[in-house]
């Protein structure tokens, strides 16, 4: 089964996605390299999820990054800061907040199904780039190193 590798730039929401055969280290590294090429630069900071390929030991305070992944980051002059693991209480609070917002909207007479569809479409449109537009111009990046 194919795996989907996705990179999203924080400020512009520029999105790069591709299918890989596995989540093994060679595919993981190659996908990063192709993402950097597609972006046209290298972000100063890479924030991966806690995939076993990238992070040997997930931790709030001292995560251990895979050695080869760290070497790739050093080669491209970027830093790796793994995403902080989300705990169940945070997920519960986030979901309660969403429910409250939709309940309030419904109480004000809004159709919650329509609101959810609008949010879904807006998220979709955010990922669509206008040809010739550099949506990620304001990202903090350095050029791709091809040494």
C-alpha positions as CSV (number, residue, x, y, z in Angstrom):
1,X,0.0,0.0,0.0
2,X,1.3,3.5,-0.9
3,X,2.1,6.0,1.8
4,X,1.4,9.7,1.4
5,X,4.2,12.1,2.3
6,X,2.9,15.7,2.9
7,X,4.8,18.9,3.6
8,X,3.0,22.1,4.5
9,X,4.7,25.5,4.9
10,X,3.4,27.2,8.0
11,X,3.0,30.8,6.9
12,X,1.7,30.3,3.3
13,X,0.1,26.8,3.7
14,X,2.0,25.9,0.4
15,X,1.5,22.1,0.3
16,X,3.7,19.4,-1.3
17,X,2.4,15.8,-1.3
18,X,3.5,12.7,-3.0
19,X,3.0,8.9,-2.8
20,X,5.9,6.7,-1.7
21,X,6.1,3.0,-1.5
22,X,7.0,2.9,2.2
23,X,7.8,5.0,5.2
24,X,11.3,3.5,5.3
25,X,14.2,5.8,5.7
26,X,15.3,6.0,2.1
27,X,11.8,6.9,0.9
28,X,11.5,9.4,3.8
29,X,14.8,11.2,2.9
30,X,14.1,11.2,-0.8
31,X,10.7,12.7,-0.3
32,X,12.2,15.5,1.8
33,X,14.7,16.2,-1.0
34,X,12.0,16.3,-3.6
35,X,9.9,18.6,-1.3
36,X,12.8,21.0,-0.9
37,X,13.2,21.1,-4.7
38,X,9.5,21.7,-5.3
39,X,9.5,24.5,-2.7
40,X,12.6,26.0,-4.2
41,X,14.4,26.2,-0.9
42,X,14.9,24.7,2.5
43,X,12.9,25.9,5.5
44,X,15.1,26.9,8.5
45,X,13.1,24.5,10.6
46,X,11.5,21.1,9.8
47,X,8.8,19.9,12.2
48,X,8.0,16.3,11.5
49,X,5.4,14.3,13.3
50,X,6.7,11.5,15.5
51,X,7.0,8.9,12.7
52,X,9.3,6.0,13.8
53,X,11.4,6.6,10.7
54,X,12.3,10.2,11.8
55,X,12.1,10.0,15.6
56,X,13.8,7.2,17.5
57,X,12.3,8.3,20.8
58,X,9.4,10.7,21.1
59,X,9.6,13.0,24.1
60,X,8.1,16.3,25.3
61,X,11.6,17.5,26.4
62,X,14.3,15.5,24.7
63,X,13.2,13.7,21.5
64,X,15.9,11.5,19.8
65,X,16.1,12.1,16.0
66,X,17.2,9.3,13.6
67,X,20.9,9.8,12.9
68,X,20.6,9.6,9.1
69,X,17.7,12.1,9.2
70,X,19.8,14.5,11.3
71,X,22.6,14.2,8.8
72,X,20.3,15.1,6.0
73,X,19.2,18.1,7.9
74,X,22.8,19.1,8.6
75,X,23.6,18.8,4.9
76,X,20.7,21.1,3.9
77,X,21.5,23.4,6.8
78,X,18.1,23.1,8.5
79,X,17.1,22.0,12.0
80,X,14.6,19.3,13.0
81,X,12.2,20.0,15.9
82,X,9.7,17.1,16.2
83,X,6.1,18.0,16.8
84,X,5.2,17.7,20.5
85,X,3.1,14.6,21.1
86,X,-0.5,15.5,21.7
87,X,-2.0,14.2,24.9
88,X,-5.6,13.0,25.3
89,X,-6.6,16.0,27.4
90,X,-5.6,18.4,24.6
91,X,-7.6,16.5,22.1
92,X,-10.6,16.5,24.4
93,X,-10.3,20.3,24.9
94,X,-9.9,21.0,21.2
95,X,-13.0,18.9,20.4
96,X,-15.0,20.6,23.1
97,X,-14.1,24.0,21.7
98,X,-15.2,22.9,18.2
99,X,-18.5,21.6,19.6
100,X,-19.1,24.9,21.5
101,X,-18.5,27.0,18.3
102,X,-20.9,24.9,16.2
103,X,-23.5,24.9,19.0
104,X,-23.4,28.7,19.3
105,X,-23.6,29.0,15.5
106,X,-26.6,26.7,15.5
107,X,-28.2,28.7,18.3
108,X,-27.8,31.9,16.2
109,X,-29.7,30.2,13.3
110,X,-26.8,29.1,11.2
111,X,-26.9,25.7,9.4
112,X,-24.0,23.8,10.9
113,X,-23.8,21.4,7.9
114,X,-23.3,24.4,5.6
115,X,-20.7,25.9,7.9
116,X,-18.7,22.7,7.9
117,X,-18.9,22.5,4.1
118,X,-17.7,26.1,3.8
119,X,-14.7,25.3,6.1
120,X,-13.9,22.2,4.1
121,X,-14.0,24.1,0.8
122,X,-11.9,27.0,2.2
123,X,-9.3,24.5,3.4
124,X,-9.3,22.9,-0.1
125,X,-9.0,26.3,-1.8
126,X,-6.1,27.3,0.4
127,X,-4.0,24.5,-1.1
128,X,-4.7,25.5,-4.7
129,X,-2.0,27.8,-6.1
130,X,-2.6,30.4,-8.8
131,X,-0.2,29.6,-11.7
132,X,2.9,31.9,-11.5
133,X,2.1,33.0,-7.9
134,X,4.7,32.2,-5.3
135,X,2.5,31.6,-2.4
136,X,5.4,30.7,-0.2
137,X,7.5,33.9,-0.8
138,X,7.4,34.9,2.9
139,X,8.6,31.6,4.3
140,X,12.0,31.6,6.0
141,X,14.1,29.5,3.6
142,X,17.6,29.1,2.2
143,X,18.3,27.9,-1.3
144,X,18.6,24.1,-1.9
145,X,22.2,23.0,-1.5
146,X,23.3,20.8,-4.5
147,X,26.8,20.0,-3.4
